[in-house]
Amino acid sequence: MTHAARTRIKICGLTREQDVDAAVLAGADAVGFVLYPPSPRAVSAERARQLAERLPPFVTPVLLFVNEPAAVVQAALRGVPGGMAQFHGDESPAHCWEASGQGAHRYMRAARIPLDATAADFDLVKYASDYSRAQAILLDAHVDGYGGSGKAFNWSLLPTAVDAHLVLSGGLAPANVGDGIRRLRTAAKSLAVDVSSGVEASKGIKDAVKIREFVAAVRAADAEA
């Protein structure tokens, strides 16, 4: 007997209590807070702590950092019990390991995939090996700036076998997330999806209906497995 896959879901870029509550109510497995000041979705470490306190058991708070010193990352993580880090800049494997407290906190490493045909030249297998201490590799589109692109890259150019847990991000929305899941569900140890702009009313302001539609689209794709 086969069992349908269960794609885990992260809703990122939350700034308001009602959006955290909407993500939890819809069935999100994780919620993300952007601790990168230039981002329109940025929150302070203290605000992230306040919002994370609303979470029930088994929903993971994720703190997104871009090229922050290890001490800053560690201090923020200490304020959010059970939180994990997401490194979205130019952090080396050694920096990720140090900033995570040498394994005291779990972390993801974002891989910035080119938007054009050169995506086929991005060595995701090597990247996953280089960051083998990361709990997962998050796939996002490579654009100018940091902190999430809101653009989708060509998923068909990725390798079909990666020895890592993958998190698909970048331009996801209710209309296309199913296609991404179908393309990548067998390419890694497990697959999760991460959405931000695709469930927003405006930057940093989520739409509860779009969140529910996104979760429903993921579950519909899982039911096909």
C-alpha positions in Angstrom: 0.0 0.0 0.0 1.4 3.4 -0.9 0.8 6.6 1.1 0.4 10.1 -0.3 3.3 12.4 0.3 2.9 15.3 2.7 4.6 18.4 1.5 5.4 20.7 4.4 4.4 24.3 4.2 6.1 27.5 5.4 4.5 30.9 5.2 7.2 33.6 5.3 7.4 37.3 5.7 4.9 37.6 8.5 4.6 41.0 10.3 1.2 40.9 12.0 -0.5 38.8 14.7 -3.5 38.1 12.5 -1.3 36.7 9.7 0.5 34.4 12.1 -2.9 33.2 13.3 -4.2 32.7 9.7 -1.1 30.7 8.8 -1.6 28.4 11.8 -5.3 28.0 11.2 -4.7 27.1 7.6 -2.3 24.3 8.6 1.2 25.8 8.0 4.1 23.7 9.4 6.3 26.8 9.8 6.2 30.5 9.7 9.0 32.9 8.7 10.1 36.2 10.1 12.5 38.4 8.0 15.3 39.9 10.2 16.8 41.8 7.2 16.2 45.5 7.6 16.1 46.5 3.9 13.2 44.1 3.3 9.7 45.5 3.2 8.7 42.5 5.4 11.4 43.1 8.0 10.7 42.8 11.7 13.1 43.3 14.6 14.3 40.3 16.7 12.0 41.5 19.5 9.0 41.6 17.2 9.8 38.2 15.8 9.9 36.9 19.4 6.5 38.5 20.2 4.9 37.0 17.1 6.5 33.6 17.7 5.0 33.4 21.1 1.6 33.0 19.5 2.5 29.7 17.9 1.0 26.5 19.1 3.2 23.3 19.5 4.6 21.8 16.4 4.6 25.0 14.3 8.3 26.0 13.7 9.3 29.7 13.8 12.0 30.5 11.2 14.2 33.6 11.3 15.7 34.8 8.0 19.1 36.4 8.1 21.3 38.0 5.4 25.0 38.2 6.2 24.6 38.9 9.9 27.4 38.4 12.4 27.2 35.1 14.2 26.6 36.8 17.6 23.5 38.6 16.1 22.1 35.4 14.8 22.6 33.5 18.0 21.1 36.3 20.1 17.9 36.4 17.9 17.6 32.6 18.0 17.9 32.5 21.8 14.9 34.8 22.0 12.7 32.4 19.9 12.6 29.0 21.6 12.4 26.2 19.0 13.4 28.6 16.2 15.6 27.8 13.3 17.7 30.0 11.1 17.5 30.6 7.4 20.6 32.0 5.8 19.8 34.0 2.7 23.0 35.9 1.9 26.6 34.9 1.1 27.2 32.9 4.3 29.8 30.2 4.1 29.3 26.7 5.5 31.6 27.6 8.4 29.7 30.8 9.1 26.3 29.0 9.1 27.7 26.4 11.5 29.1 29.1 13.9 26.0 31.3 13.7 23.8 28.3 14.5 25.7 27.8 17.7 27.6 24.8 16.2 24.4 22.8 15.9 22.5 24.3 18.9 19.9 25.5 16.4 18.8 24.0 13.1 19.2 26.0 10.0 18.4 26.1 6.3 20.7 27.5 3.6 19.2 29.3 0.6 20.5 28.5 -2.8 20.0 31.3 -5.3 19.1 29.7 -8.7 19.6 31.8 -11.8 16.4 32.9 -13.6 17.7 32.1 -17.1 19.0 29.0 -18.8 22.2 29.1 -16.7 20.1 27.5 -13.9 21.2 24.2 -15.6 24.8 25.1 -14.7 24.1 25.6 -11.0 25.6 22.5 -9.2 22.9 21.9 -6.6 24.3 18.5 -5.7 27.7 20.1 -4.8 25.9 23.0 -3.0 24.0 20.5 -0.9 27.2 18.7 -0.1 29.0 21.9 0.8 26.2 22.8 3.2 25.6 19.2 4.5 25.1 20.4 8.1 22.0 22.4 7.0 18.7 20.7 7.7 17.5 21.7 4.3 18.5 23.6 1.2 16.0 26.3 0.2 15.7 27.0 -3.5 15.0 30.6 -4.5 15.6 32.6 -7.7 18.7 34.7 -8.0 17.9 38.4 -8.3 19.5 41.6 -7.3 19.3 42.0 -3.6 18.5 39.5 -0.9 15.7 38.3 1.3 13.5 36.5 -1.2 12.8 37.2 -4.8 9.1 36.6 -5.5 10.2 35.2 -8.9 10.0 31.6 -10.1 13.0 30.0 -11.8 12.8 27.1 -14.2 12.3 24.1 -12.0 12.8 21.7 -14.9 16.5 22.6 -15.0 17.2 21.3 -11.6 18.8 17.9 -11.0 16.5 14.9 -10.5 18.4 13.5 -7.5 19.7 15.6 -4.6 20.8 14.1 -1.3 19.1 16.7 0.8 15.8 17.9 2.1 14.7 20.7 -0.3 12.4 23.7 0.2 11.0 25.1 -3.0 10.6 28.9 -2.9 10.5 31.8 -5.3 7.4 33.1 -7.0 5.1 30.4 -5.6 1.3 31.0 -5.5 -1.8 28.8 -5.4 -1.8 28.6 -9.2 1.7 27.1 -9.6 2.7 25.4 -6.4 1.2 22.1 -7.6 3.4 22.1 -10.7 6.5 22.7 -8.5 5.6 19.8 -6.2 5.0 17.4 -9.1 8.4 18.3 -10.6 10.5 18.0 -7.4 8.7 15.6 -5.1 11.0 12.7 -6.0 14.2 14.7 -6.5 15.2 14.9 -2.8 14.9 13.3 0.6 11.8 15.4 1.2 10.1 18.4 -0.3 8.7 21.5 1.4 7.4 24.7 0.0 7.8 28.3 1.1 5.6 31.2 0.1 5.5 34.9 0.9 4.5 37.3 -1.9 2.1 34.7 -3.4 -0.2 35.0 -0.4 -0.1 38.7 0.2 -2.5 41.6 -0.1 0.5 43.9 -0.1 4.1 43.6 0.9 4.2 42.3 4.4 0.4 42.1 4.7 -0.9 38.5 4.2 -4.3 37.5 2.8 -6.0 34.8 4.8 -8.0 33.6 1.8 -4.8 33.2 -0.3 -3.1 31.4 2.5 -6.0 28.9 2.6 -6.0 28.6 -1.2 -2.2 27.9 -1.2 -2.5 25.2 1.5 -5.4 23.6 -0.4 -3.3 23.6 -3.6 -0.5 21.8 -1.9 -2.8 19.2 -0.4 -4.4 18.6 -3.8 -1.0 18.0 -5.3 -0.1 15.7 -2.5 -3.3 13.7 -3.0 -2.1 12.9 -6.6 1.1 11.2 -5.3 
